[in-house]
Amino acid sequence: MANGWARDGAVQDQIDDTVMDAVLRARVMMPAGEGSDECDDCGEDIPAARRAALPGTRTCVACQSKRDASIRSVGINRRGSKDSQLR
Protein backbone atom coordinates (compact mmCIF):
# COMPACT_ATOMS: atom_id res chain seq x y z
CA MET A 1 0.00 0.00 0.00
CA ALA A 2 1.61 3.24 -1.13
CA ASN A 3 1.06 6.04 1.34
CA GLY A 4 3.68 8.67 0.69
CA TRP A 5 6.63 8.83 3.08
CA ALA A 6 5.86 5.77 5.18
CA ARG A 7 7.99 2.68 4.69
CA ASP A 8 6.57 -0.72 3.83
CA GLY A 9 5.03 -2.41 6.86
CA ALA A 10 4.37 0.86 8.69
CA VAL A 11 0.64 0.18 8.90
CA GLN A 12 1.25 -3.12 10.69
CA ASP A 13 3.69 -1.38 13.05
CA GLN A 14 0.98 1.14 13.91
CA ILE A 15 -1.50 -1.65 14.61
CA ASP A 16 1.04 -3.49 16.76
CA ASP A 17 1.85 -0.32 18.73
CA THR A 18 -1.84 0.39 19.32
CA VAL A 19 -2.42 -3.15 20.62
CA MET A 20 0.68 -2.97 22.83
CA ASP A 21 -0.48 0.36 24.28
CA ALA A 22 -3.86 -1.19 25.11
CA VAL A 23 -2.22 -4.20 26.78
CA LEU A 24 0.10 -2.01 28.85
CA ARG A 25 -2.79 0.25 29.88
CA ALA A 26 -4.84 -2.79 30.97
CA ARG A 27 -1.91 -4.09 33.04
CA VAL A 28 -1.53 -0.73 34.78
CA MET A 29 -5.24 -0.67 35.59
CA MET A 30 -5.14 -4.10 37.27
CA PRO A 31 -5.42 -3.97 41.06
CA ALA A 32 -2.20 -4.61 42.95
CA GLY A 33 -1.27 -4.97 46.58
CA GLU A 34 -3.39 -6.21 49.41
CA GLY A 35 -7.10 -6.56 48.72
CA SER A 36 -10.00 -5.76 50.98
CA ASP A 37 -13.08 -7.62 52.19
CA GLU A 38 -15.15 -4.43 52.03
CA CYS A 39 -15.50 -1.90 49.23
CA ASP A 40 -13.48 1.28 49.77
CA ASP A 41 -16.24 3.38 48.17
CA CYS A 42 -19.53 2.07 49.57
CA GLY A 43 -18.50 -0.25 52.42
CA GLU A 44 -20.40 -3.29 51.12
CA ASP A 45 -18.81 -6.74 51.24
CA ILE A 46 -16.79 -7.73 48.17
CA PRO A 47 -17.87 -11.24 47.07
CA ALA A 48 -15.29 -13.99 47.60
CA ALA A 49 -15.43 -14.92 43.90
CA ARG A 50 -14.41 -11.38 42.93
CA ARG A 51 -11.57 -11.37 45.47
CA ALA A 52 -10.37 -14.72 44.09
CA ALA A 53 -10.59 -13.58 40.46
CA LEU A 54 -8.92 -10.19 41.09
CA PRO A 55 -6.47 -10.41 43.99
CA GLY A 56 -5.87 -6.93 45.30
CA THR A 57 -9.31 -5.58 44.45
CA ARG A 58 -10.64 -2.96 46.83
CA THR A 59 -14.01 -2.12 45.23
CA CYS A 60 -17.24 -3.97 44.53
CA VAL A 61 -18.44 -4.47 40.95
CA ALA A 62 -20.93 -1.58 41.08
CA CYS A 63 -18.40 0.94 42.40
CA GLN A 64 -15.69 -0.26 40.00
CA SER A 65 -18.13 0.15 37.11
CA LYS A 66 -18.70 3.76 38.17
CA ARG A 67 -14.95 4.34 38.35
CA ASP A 68 -14.40 2.78 34.92
CA ALA A 69 -17.15 4.91 33.38
CA SER A 70 -15.44 8.08 34.57
CA ILE A 71 -12.10 7.25 32.88
CA ARG A 72 -11.54 9.14 29.65
CA SER A 73 -9.14 7.69 27.13
CA VAL A 74 -7.00 9.98 25.03
CA GLY A 75 -6.18 8.44 21.69
CA ILE A 76 -2.98 9.02 19.80
CA ASN A 77 -3.15 9.53 16.08
CA ARG A 78 -0.39 7.22 14.91
CA ARG A 79 -1.09 7.88 11.26
CA GLY A 80 1.19 10.61 10.05
CA SER A 81 -0.59 11.48 6.84
CA LYS A 82 -2.12 14.88 6.29
CA ASP A 83 -5.41 13.22 5.33
CA SER A 84 -5.79 11.68 8.80
CA GLN A 85 -5.26 15.09 10.39
CA LEU A 86 -8.13 16.57 8.39
CA ARG A 87 -10.75 13.97 9.33
Helices and strands as residue ranges (DSSP letters): H 10-29, H 48-53, H 61-70, H 82-86
